[in-house]
Amino acid sequence: MGRKEEEVTICEFTDDEMYILSDALLSLIRGTNEALRFTYDKKCIEELQKVARKYQMLNEKICKYLK
């Protein structure tokens, strides 16, 4: 039985681990933006933009935690 998307999992991370996760997300965002530069298919562009926004929102959540 799979997990539902709206379920929340509580984990504990050190600040160093949170910075690592943030850096990894920033790398994913950069890679996605780079892919957008070379993509011309409308459907692909929409999906890349959607996933980039998810990465950005998650990184914003991490950054708020670190303040």
N, C-alpha and C positions, 0 to 999 in steps of 0.2 A: 504494500500500500504506500503510495507516494505522499510526499508532503504537499500541503496546500501553499500556494504562493503567499497568502496573507499571514501565515504563521510566523511568529517571531522567535528567534533563538537567542538566548543570552550567552555571551562568551566574554571572557576576560582577556584583555590584551594589555601588554605594557605600552608605554608611550612609544618606545623604540619600534615595537611591532606595528603600531598604528602608523608611524611615519613610513615604514616599509610598505604597508598596504597602500598608503596614499601615493607614494612614489610609483608603485606598480600600476595604480589606476591612472596616474598622469601619463605613464608610458602607453597604456592602452588607449587613452584619449588621443595622444599624439599619433599613434599608429592608425587609429580610425580616421583621424583628420587627413593623414597622408593618403590613405586609401580613397578618401572622398575626392582628392585632387585628381585621381586617375580613373575615376568611375564616371560613366556617362549614362548608365542605365537608370531610369527613374526609380524603379522598384528597389534596386540596390542602394541608391542614394538615400531613399526614405528609411530603409532598414539600418543603414550605417548611422544616419542622423539619430534614429531612435535609440540605438545602443550607445552612441556617444553621450546622449543626454542621460541615460541610466548611469553610465560611468561618472559623469559630472555630478549627478545628484548624490551618488554614494560617496564620492570624494568630499563633497560639501558637508555631508553628515559626519565624516571622519574629522574634517577640519574643525567643525563646531565642537566636537568632543575634545579636541586637543587644545582649545583656547583656554 
